């Protein structure tokens, strides 16, 4: 008996490592911003491959999204964001909070895409 399509889809490997370009696409940040944040947040220190290119792990992408949320949405300073991340780390909830920031970002992106789609549909129906 062959596996169901749903089982086959869930068996796909989850990407665990990302290039700086992929992280930029995922986060909406520019490479120079990521490189600057690496100098400001000691927990952001991607490994480098044989070619010397940065290789980010999934947990680092989650942390980048948390930092972005703290800086851009919550309006923390870099020092304040650093302290907030340390508080979450000491409280043992850093992983949950970082994943939550990723979820918030995904929802905001989805909402923006839906608004664009509605505007596009409204403009095309008014011209028809």
DSSP file (Angstrom, degrees, kcal/mol; ACC not computed):
  #  RESIDUE AA STRUCTURE BP1 BP2  ACC     N-H-->O    O-->H-N    N-H-->O    O-->H-N    TCO  KAPPA ALPHA  PHI   PSI    X-CA   Y-CA   Z-CA
    1    1 A X              0   0    0      0, 0.0     2,-0.2     0, 0.0     0, 0.0   0.000 360.0 360.0 360.0 129.7    0.0    0.0    0.0
    2    2 A X        -     0   0    0      1,-0.1     2,-0.0     0, 0.0     0, 0.0  -0.514 360.0 -97.0 -84.4 153.2    1.5    3.4   -1.0
    3    3 A X        -     0   0    0     -2,-0.2    -1,-0.1     1,-0.1     5,-0.0  -0.314  43.6-102.1 -67.2 151.7    1.5    6.3    1.4
    4    4 A X     >  -     0   0    0      1,-0.1     4,-2.4     4,-0.0     5,-0.2  -0.302  31.2-110.3 -67.4 156.9   -1.3    8.8    1.1
    5    5 A X  H  > S+     0   0    0      1,-0.2     4,-2.3     2,-0.2     5,-0.1   0.866 120.2  54.7 -57.1 -35.3   -0.5   12.2   -0.6
    6    6 A X  H  > S+     0   0    0      2,-0.2     4,-2.0     1,-0.2    -1,-0.2   0.925 108.6  47.2 -64.3 -43.9   -0.8   13.9    2.8
    7    7 A X  H  > S+     0   0    0      1,-0.2     4,-1.0     2,-0.2    -2,-0.2   0.892 111.6  51.2 -64.8 -39.1    1.7   11.5    4.4
    8    8 A X  H  < S+     0   0    0     -4,-2.4     3,-0.4     1,-0.2     4,-0.3   0.900 109.3  50.8 -64.7 -39.6    4.1   12.0    1.4
    9    9 A X  H >< S+     0   0    0     -4,-2.3     3,-1.1     1,-0.2    -2,-0.2   0.886 109.2  49.9 -66.0 -38.3    3.8   15.8    1.7
   10   10 A X  H 3< S+     0   0    0     -4,-2.0    -1,-0.2     1,-0.2    -2,-0.2   0.682 100.7  65.7 -75.0 -15.1    4.6   15.7    5.5
   11   11 A X  T 3< S+     0   0    0     -4,-1.0    -1,-0.2    -3,-0.4    -2,-0.2   0.552  74.8 113.4 -82.1  -6.7    7.7   13.5    4.8
   12   12 A X  S <  S-     0   0    0     -3,-1.1     2,-0.1    -4,-0.3    -3,-0.0  -0.396  78.9-104.7 -63.9 139.9    9.4   16.4    2.9
   13   13 A X        -     0   0    0      1,-0.1     2,-0.4    -2,-0.1    -1,-0.1  -0.386  28.1-126.0 -68.6 144.5   12.5   17.6    4.7
   14   14 A X        -     0   0    0     -2,-0.1     2,-0.3    -3,-0.1    -1,-0.1  -0.765  29.2-111.8 -89.1 131.9   12.2   20.9    6.5
   15   15 A X        +     0   0    0     -2,-0.4     3,-0.1     1,-0.2    -1,-0.0  -0.469  38.9 173.6 -66.9 127.6   14.9   23.4    5.5
   16   16 A X        +     0   0    0     -2,-0.3    42,-1.4     1,-0.2     2,-0.4   0.604  59.6  52.4-109.3 -17.9   17.2   23.9    8.4
   17   17 A X  E     -A   57   0A   0     40,-0.2     2,-0.4    41,-0.1    40,-0.2  -0.963  62.1-173.1-128.0 141.0   19.9   26.1    6.8
   18   18 A X  E     -A   56   0A   0     38,-2.6    38,-3.2    -2,-0.4     2,-0.1  -0.975  20.4-128.5-135.5 143.3   19.6   29.3    4.9
   19   19 A X  E  >  -A   55   0A   0     -2,-0.4     4,-2.3    36,-0.2     5,-0.2  -0.367  38.6-104.1 -77.9 167.9   21.9   31.6    2.9
   20   20 A X  H  > S+     0   0    0     34,-0.5     4,-2.3     1,-0.2     5,-0.1   0.871 123.5  54.3 -63.5 -35.0   21.9   35.3    3.7
   21   21 A X  H  > S+     0   0    0      2,-0.2     4,-2.2     1,-0.2    -1,-0.2   0.908 108.3  48.2 -63.9 -42.2   19.8   36.0    0.5
   22   22 A X  H  > S+     0   0    0      2,-0.2     4,-2.5     1,-0.2    -2,-0.2   0.897 111.2  50.5 -65.1 -39.7   17.2   33.5    1.6
   23   23 A X  H  X S+     0   0    0     -4,-2.3     4,-2.5     2,-0.2     6,-0.3   0.897 108.9  52.1 -64.9 -39.3   17.1   35.1    5.1
   24   24 A X  H  X>S+     0   0    0     -4,-2.3     4,-2.3     1,-0.2     5,-0.6   0.917 111.0  47.5 -61.4 -43.0   16.7   38.5    3.5
   25   25 A X  H  <5S+     0   0    0     -4,-2.2    -2,-0.2     1,-0.2    -1,-0.2   0.911 114.9  46.0 -64.1 -42.1   13.8   37.1    1.4
   26   26 A X  H  <5S+     0   0    0     -4,-2.5    -2,-0.2     1,-0.2    -1,-0.2   0.864 124.2  31.4 -68.1 -37.3   12.2   35.5    4.5
   27   27 A X  H  <5S-     0   0    0     -4,-2.5    -2,-0.2    -5,-0.2    -1,-0.2   0.642  96.9-125.7-100.5 -17.3   12.6   38.5    6.7
   28   28 A X  T  <5 +     0   0    0     -4,-2.3     2,-0.3     1,-0.3    -3,-0.2   0.713  67.5 130.3  76.3  19.5   12.3   41.5    4.4
   29   29 A X      < -     0   0    0     -5,-0.6    -1,-0.3    -6,-0.3     2,-0.2  -0.714  59.2-116.2-105.3 157.1   15.6   42.8    5.6
   30   30 A X    >>  -     0   0    0     -2,-0.3     4,-1.8    -3,-0.1     3,-0.7  -0.593  27.4-114.9 -87.1 152.8   18.7   43.9    3.7
   31   31 A X  H 3> S+     0   0    0      1,-0.2     4,-2.6    -2,-0.2     5,-0.2   0.865 115.3  55.9 -56.3 -38.2   22.0   42.1    4.0
   32   32 A X  H 3> S+     0   0    0      1,-0.2     4,-2.1     2,-0.2    -1,-0.2   0.840 105.3  52.9 -66.5 -30.1   23.8   45.0    5.6
   33   33 A X  H <> S+     0   0    0     -3,-0.7     4,-2.8     2,-0.2    -1,-0.2   0.933 109.9  47.6 -67.8 -45.5   21.1   45.1    8.3
   34   34 A X  H  X S+     0   0    0     -4,-1.8     4,-2.0     1,-0.2    -2,-0.2   0.920 112.2  49.5 -60.9 -43.4   21.7   41.4    9.1
   35   35 A X  H  X S+     0   0    0     -4,-2.6     4,-1.0     2,-0.2    -1,-0.2   0.897 111.8  48.8 -64.4 -38.5   25.4   41.9    9.2
   36   36 A X  H >X S+     0   0    0     -4,-2.1     4,-1.0     1,-0.2     3,-0.8   0.935 109.0  52.3 -64.8 -45.6   25.0   44.9   11.5
   37   37 A X  H >X S+     0   0    0     -4,-2.8     4,-2.6     1,-0.3     3,-0.5   0.853 102.2  60.5 -60.2 -33.9   22.7   43.0   13.8
   38   38 A X  H 3< S+     0   0    0     -4,-2.0    -1,-0.3     1,-0.2    -2,-0.2   0.861 105.3  48.5 -60.7 -33.7   25.3   40.2   14.0
   39   39 A X  H << S+     0   0    0     -4,-1.0    -1,-0.2    -3,-0.8    -2,-0.2   0.718 118.0  40.9 -77.6 -19.4   27.7   42.8   15.5
   40   40 A X  H << S+     0   0    0     -4,-1.0     2,-0.5    -3,-0.5    -2,-0.2   0.702 113.3  50.0-101.2 -24.0   25.1   44.0   18.0
   41   41 A X    ><  -     0   0    0     -4,-2.6     3,-2.2     3,-0.2    -1,-0.2  -0.937  64.2-160.3-122.5 108.0   23.5   40.7   19.1
   42   42 A X  T 3  S+     0   0    0     -2,-0.5    -1,-0.1     1,-0.3    -4,-0.1   0.730  89.7  64.6 -62.2 -22.4   25.9   38.0   20.2
   43   43 A X  T 3  S+     0   0    0      1,-0.2     2,-1.0    20,-0.0    -1,-0.3   0.588  87.6  77.0 -78.3  -9.0   23.4   35.3   19.7
   44   44 A X    <   +     0   0    0     -3,-2.2     2,-0.2    -7,-0.2    -3,-0.2  -0.799  55.9 132.1-100.2  92.1   23.3   36.1   15.9
   45   45 A X        -     0   0    0     -2,-1.0    -1,-0.1    -6,-0.0    -3,-0.0  -0.637  38.7-161.2-142.1  80.3   26.4   34.4   14.7
   46   46 A X        -     0   0    0     -2,-0.2    10,-0.2     1,-0.1    -2,-0.0  -0.279  21.8-115.7 -64.1 146.7   25.8   32.3   11.6
   47   47 A X  E     -B   55   0A   0      8,-1.1     8,-3.0     7,-0.1     2,-0.4  -0.276  27.2-127.7 -69.8 166.0   28.4   29.7   10.7
   48   48 A X  E     -B   54   0A   0      6,-0.2     6,-0.2     2,-0.0    -1,-0.0  -0.953  14.7-135.2-119.5 141.9   30.3   30.1    7.4
   49   49 A X    >   -     0   0    0      4,-2.4     3,-2.0    -2,-0.4     6,-0.0  -0.139  43.3 -81.8 -82.1-175.1   30.5   27.5    4.7
   50   50 A X  T 3  S+     0   0    0      1,-0.3    -1,-0.1     2,-0.1    -2,-0.0   0.792 131.8  54.2 -60.4 -28.0   33.7   26.5    2.9
   51   51 A X  T 3  S-     0   0    0      2,-0.1    -1,-0.3     1,-0.0     3,-0.1   0.533 119.5-110.1 -83.0  -6.1   33.3   29.5    0.6
   52   52 A X  S <  S+     0   0    0     -3,-2.0     2,-0.2     1,-0.3    -2,-0.1   0.549  71.6 140.8  88.9   7.9   33.0   31.9    3.5
   53   53 A X        -     0   0    0      1,-0.1    -4,-2.4   -34,-0.0    -1,-0.3  -0.604  58.3-103.3 -85.5 145.5   29.3   32.6    3.0
   54   54 A X  E     - B   0  48A   0     -2,-0.2   -34,-0.5    -6,-0.2     2,-0.5  -0.397  30.8-164.2 -66.4 140.1   27.0   32.9    6.0
   55   55 A X  E     -AB  19  47A   0     -8,-3.0    -8,-1.1   -36,-0.1     2,-0.3  -0.955   7.8-158.4-129.3 111.4   24.8   29.9    6.7
   56   56 A X  E     -A   18   0A   0    -38,-3.2   -38,-2.6    -2,-0.5     2,-0.2  -0.693   8.2-138.5 -92.6 139.3   21.9   30.7    9.1
   57   57 A X  E >>  -A   17   0A   0     -2,-0.3     4,-1.7   -40,-0.2     3,-0.6  -0.559  29.3-106.6 -88.1 160.7   20.1   28.0   11.1
   58   58 A X  H 3> S+     0   0    0    -42,-1.4     4,-2.2     1,-0.3     5,-0.2   0.883 120.5  55.0 -54.2 -42.3   16.3   28.0   11.5
   59   59 A X  H 3> S+     0   0    0      1,-0.2     4,-2.1     2,-0.2    -1,-0.3   0.847 105.6  52.9 -64.4 -31.7   16.6   29.1   15.1
   60   60 A X  H <> S+     0   0    0     -3,-0.6     4,-2.4     2,-0.2    -1,-0.2   0.868 106.9  51.8 -69.9 -35.3   18.7   32.1   14.0
   61   61 A X  H  X S+     0   0    0     -4,-1.7     4,-2.2     2,-0.2    -2,-0.2   0.913 109.2  50.9 -64.6 -41.6   16.0   33.1   11.5
   62   62 A X  H  X S+     0   0    0     -4,-2.2     4,-1.9     1,-0.2    -2,-0.2   0.919 111.3  47.7 -59.8 -43.5   13.4   32.9   14.4
   63   63 A X  H  X S+     0   0    0     -4,-2.1     4,-2.8     2,-0.2    -2,-0.2   0.871 108.7  54.1 -66.9 -37.0   15.7   35.1   16.5
   64   64 A X  H  X S+     0   0    0     -4,-2.4     4,-2.8     1,-0.2    -1,-0.2   0.914 108.3  49.6 -62.0 -42.0   16.1   37.6   13.6
   65   65 A X  H  X S+     0   0    0     -4,-2.2     4,-2.3     2,-0.2    -2,-0.2   0.875 110.6  50.4 -65.2 -36.4   12.3   37.8   13.3
   66   66 A X  H  X S+     0   0    0     -4,-1.9     4,-2.8     2,-0.2    -2,-0.2   0.937 111.5  47.3 -65.2 -46.2   12.1   38.4   17.1
   67   67 A X  H  X S+     0   0    0     -4,-2.8     4,-2.9     1,-0.2     5,-0.3   0.922 111.9  50.8 -61.1 -44.1   14.7   41.2   16.9
   68   68 A X  H  X>S+     0   0    0     -4,-2.8     4,-3.0     1,-0.2     5,-0.7   0.924 111.4  48.4 -59.5 -44.2   12.9   42.7   13.9
   69   69 A X  I  X>S+     0   0    0     -4,-2.3     5,-2.4     1,-0.2     4,-1.5   0.927 113.4  47.0 -61.8 -45.7    9.6   42.6   15.8
   70   70 A X  I  <5S+     0   0    0     -4,-2.8     6,-2.9     3,-0.2    -2,-0.2   0.910 120.5  37.7 -64.0 -42.3   11.2   44.2   18.9
   71   71 A X  I  <5S+     0   0    0     -4,-2.9    -2,-0.2     4,-0.2    -3,-0.2   0.929 128.7  28.1 -76.5 -46.2   12.9   47.0   16.9
   72   72 A X  I  <5S+     0   0    0     -4,-3.0    -3,-0.2    -5,-0.3    -2,-0.2   0.866 132.7  26.4 -89.8 -38.4   10.4   47.8   14.3
   73   73 A X  I  <<S+     0   0    0     -4,-1.5    -3,-0.2    -5,-0.7    -4,-0.1   0.895 130.1  35.3 -93.4 -46.8    7.0   47.0   15.9
   74   74 A X  S   <S-     0   0    0     -5,-2.4    -3,-0.2     2,-0.0    -4,-0.2   0.595  99.7-133.0 -84.7 -11.0    7.6   47.3   19.6
   75   75 A X        +     0   0    0     -6,-0.4    -4,-0.2     1,-0.2    -3,-0.1   0.789  44.7 162.0  65.3  32.1   10.0   50.3   19.0
   76   76 A X        -     0   0    0     -6,-2.9    -1,-0.2     1,-0.1     2,-0.1  -0.454  39.6-118.7 -74.1 154.0   12.8   49.0   21.3
   77   77 A X     >  -     0   0    0     -2,-0.1     4,-2.8     1,-0.1     5,-0.2  -0.378  35.2-100.5 -76.9 171.0   16.3   50.4   21.0
   78   78 A X  H  > S+     0   0    0      2,-0.2     4,-2.5     1,-0.2     5,-0.2   0.932 127.1  47.6 -60.7 -44.2   19.0   47.9   20.1
   79   79 A X  H  > S+     0   0    0      1,-0.2     4,-2.4     2,-0.2    -1,-0.2   0.917 112.4  49.4 -62.9 -42.4   20.0   47.8   23.8
   80   80 A X  H  > S+     0   0    0      2,-0.2     4,-2.4     1,-0.2    -2,-0.2   0.902 111.2  48.8 -63.3 -41.1   16.4   47.3   24.9
   81   81 A X  H  X S+     0   0    0     -4,-2.8     4,-2.5     2,-0.2    -1,-0.2   0.901 110.0  52.3 -64.8 -40.5   15.9   44.5   22.4
   82   82 A X  H  X S+     0   0    0     -4,-2.5     4,-2.1    -5,-0.2    -2,-0.2   0.925 111.7  46.1 -60.4 -44.8   19.1   42.9   23.6
   83   83 A X  H  X S+     0   0    0     -4,-2.4     4,-2.4     2,-0.2    -2,-0.2   0.890 111.2  52.2 -65.4 -40.0   17.8   43.0   27.2
   84   84 A X  H  X S+     0   0    0     -4,-2.4     4,-2.3     2,-0.2    -2,-0.2   0.913 109.6  48.6 -64.1 -42.8   14.4   41.7   26.2
   85   85 A X  H  X S+     0   0    0     -4,-2.5     4,-2.5     1,-0.2    -1,-0.2   0.908 110.7  51.4 -63.1 -41.4   15.9   38.7   24.4
   86   86 A X  H  X S+     0   0    0     -4,-2.1     4,-2.7     2,-0.2    -2,-0.2   0.894 108.1  52.5 -62.5 -39.2   18.0   38.1   27.5
   87   87 A X  H  X S+     0   0    0     -4,-2.4     4,-2.2     1,-0.2    -2,-0.2   0.929 111.0  46.6 -60.7 -45.1   14.9   38.2   29.7
   88   88 A X  H  X>S+     0   0    0     -4,-2.3     5,-1.7     2,-0.2     6,-0.8   0.887 111.8  51.3 -65.0 -38.1   13.2   35.7   27.5
   89   89 A X  H ><5S+     0   0    0     -4,-2.5     3,-0.9     1,-0.2    -2,-0.2   0.940 112.4  45.3 -64.3 -45.7   16.3   33.4   27.5
   90   90 A X  H 3<5S+     0   0    0     -4,-2.7    -2,-0.2     1,-0.2    -1,-0.2   0.842 111.8  53.2 -65.7 -33.3   16.5   33.5   31.3
   91   91 A X  H 3<5S-     0   0    0     -4,-2.2    -1,-0.2    -5,-0.2    -2,-0.2   0.569 110.3-124.7 -78.4  -8.7   12.7   32.9   31.5
   92   92 A X  T <<5S+     0   0    0     -3,-0.9    -3,-0.2    -4,-0.7     4,-0.2   0.593  87.0  99.5  78.9  10.3   13.1   29.8   29.3
   93   93 A X     >< +     0   0    0     -5,-1.7     4,-2.5    -6,-0.2     5,-0.2   0.165  39.5 111.3-114.7  19.5   10.5   31.1   26.8
   94   94 A X  H  > S+     0   0    0     -6,-0.8     4,-2.9     1,-0.2     5,-0.2   0.912  78.3  49.9 -60.6 -44.9   12.8   32.4   24.1
   95   95 A X  H  > S+     0   0    0      1,-0.2     4,-2.3     2,-0.2    -1,-0.2   0.920 113.2  46.1 -61.7 -44.5   12.0   29.8   21.5
   96   96 A X  H  > S+     0   0    0      2,-0.2     4,-2.0     1,-0.2    -1,-0.2   0.923 115.1  46.4 -64.6 -44.8    8.2   30.2   22.0
   97   97 A X  H  X S+     0   0    0     -4,-2.5     4,-2.0     2,-0.2    -2,-0.2   0.901 112.2  50.8 -66.1 -41.2    8.4   34.0   21.8
   98   98 A X  H  X S+     0   0    0     -4,-2.9     4,-1.7    -5,-0.2    -1,-0.2   0.915 111.2  47.8 -64.0 -42.9   10.7   33.9   18.7
   99   99 A X  H  X S+     0   0    0     -4,-2.3     4,-2.1    -5,-0.2    -1,-0.2   0.868 109.0  55.5 -64.5 -35.6    8.3   31.6   16.9
  100  100 A X  H  X S+     0   0    0     -4,-2.0     4,-2.5     2,-0.2    -2,-0.2   0.893 104.9  51.9 -63.2 -40.0    5.5   33.9   17.9
  101  101 A X  H  X S+     0   0    0     -4,-2.0     4,-2.3     1,-0.2    -1,-0.2   0.882 108.8  51.4 -63.7 -37.8    7.2   36.8   16.3
  102  102 A X  H  X S+     0   0    0     -4,-1.7     4,-2.3     2,-0.2    -2,-0.2   0.902 109.9  49.5 -64.7 -40.9    7.6   34.8   13.1
  103  103 A X  H  X S+     0   0    0     -4,-2.1     4,-2.5     2,-0.2    -2,-0.2   0.912 110.0  50.4 -64.6 -43.6    3.9   34.0   13.2
  104  104 A X  H  X S+     0   0    0     -4,-2.5     4,-2.5     1,-0.2    -2,-0.2   0.925 111.5  48.7 -59.9 -45.2    3.0   37.7   13.7
  105  105 A X  H  X S+     0   0    0     -4,-2.3     4,-2.3     1,-0.2    -2,-0.2   0.905 111.0  50.1 -62.3 -42.3    5.2   38.6   10.7
  106  106 A X  H  X S+     0   0    0     -4,-2.3     4,-2.4     1,-0.2    -1,-0.2   0.909 111.6  48.3 -64.0 -42.0    3.6   35.9    8.5
  107  107 A X  H  X S+     0   0    0     -4,-2.5     4,-2.7     2,-0.2    -2,-0.2   0.901 111.1  50.0 -65.6 -40.9    0.1   37.1    9.4
  108  108 A X  H  X S+     0   0    0     -4,-2.5     4,-2.2     2,-0.2    -2,-0.2   0.903 112.1  48.2 -64.2 -40.2    1.0   40.7    8.7
  109  109 A X  H  X S+     0   0    0     -4,-2.3     4,-2.5     2,-0.2    -2,-0.2   0.911 112.1  49.0 -65.1 -43.1    2.5   39.7    5.3
  110  110 A X  H  X S+     0   0    0     -4,-2.4     4,-2.5     2,-0.2    -2,-0.2   0.911 110.6  50.7 -62.7 -43.3   -0.6   37.6    4.5
  111  111 A X  H  X S+     0   0    0     -4,-2.7     4,-2.3     2,-0.2    -2,-0.2   0.912 110.8  49.0 -61.0 -43.4   -2.9   40.5    5.5
  112  112 A X  H  X S+     0   0    0     -4,-2.2     4,-2.2     2,-0.2    -2,-0.2   0.915 111.4  49.3 -63.2 -43.6   -0.9   42.9    3.2
  113  113 A X  H  X S+     0   0    0     -4,-2.5     4,-2.2     1,-0.2    -2,-0.2   0.899 110.8  50.4 -62.4 -40.9   -1.1   40.4    0.3
  114  114 A X  H  X S+     0   0    0     -4,-2.5     4,-2.7     2,-0.2    -1,-0.2   0.897 108.7  51.5 -65.8 -39.9   -4.8   40.0    0.8
  115  115 A X  H  X S+     0   0    0     -4,-2.3     4,-2.6     2,-0.2    -1,-0.2   0.914 110.3  49.3 -62.3 -42.1   -5.4   43.8    0.8
  116  116 A X  H  X S+     0   0    0     -4,-2.2     4,-2.4     2,-0.2    -2,-0.2   0.908 111.3  49.6 -62.0 -41.6   -3.4   44.1   -2.4
  117  117 A X  H  X S+     0   0    0     -4,-2.2     4,-2.7     2,-0.2    -2,-0.2   0.913 110.6  49.1 -63.8 -44.2   -5.5   41.3   -4.0
  118  118 A X  H  X S+     0   0    0     -4,-2.7     4,-2.9     2,-0.2     5,-0.2   0.928 112.2  48.7 -61.3 -45.0   -8.8   42.9   -2.9
  119  119 A X  H  X S+     0   0    0     -4,-2.6     4,-2.5     1,-0.2    -2,-0.2   0.904 111.8  49.5 -61.5 -41.0   -7.6   46.2   -4.4
  120  120 A X  H  X S+     0   0    0     -4,-2.4     4,-2.2     2,-0.2    -2,-0.2   0.922 112.8  46.4 -64.0 -44.4   -6.6   44.5   -7.6
  121  121 A X  H  X S+     0   0    0     -4,-2.7     4,-2.0     2,-0.2    -2,-0.2   0.901 113.2  49.4 -65.3 -40.8   -9.9   42.8   -7.8
  122  122 A X  H  X S+     0   0    0     -4,-2.9     4,-1.7     1,-0.2    -2,-0.2   0.913 112.5  47.2 -65.0 -41.8  -11.9   45.9   -7.1
  123  123 A X  H  X S+     0   0    0     -4,-2.5     4,-1.0    -5,-0.2    -2,-0.2   0.874 113.3  48.2 -69.6 -36.1   -9.9   48.0   -9.7
  124  124 A X  H  X S+     0   0    0     -4,-2.2     4,-0.6    -5,-0.2    -1,-0.2   0.839 112.0  49.3 -73.9 -31.0  -10.4   45.3  -12.3
  125  125 A X  H  < S+     0   0    0     -4,-2.0    -2,-0.2     1,-0.2    -1,-0.2   0.814 108.9  52.7 -76.1 -28.7  -14.1   44.9  -11.7
  126  126 A X  H  < S+     0   0    0     -4,-1.7    -1,-0.2     1,-0.2    -2,-0.2   0.760 110.3  47.8 -77.6 -23.0  -14.6   48.7  -11.8
  127  127 A X  H  <        0   0    0     -4,-1.0    -1,-0.2     1,-0.2    -2,-0.2   0.611 360.0 360.0 -88.7 -13.6  -12.9   48.9  -15.2
  128  128 A X     <        0   0    0     -4,-0.6    -1,-0.2    -3,-0.1    -2,-0.2   0.463 360.0 360.0 -83.5 360.0  -14.9   46.0  -16.7
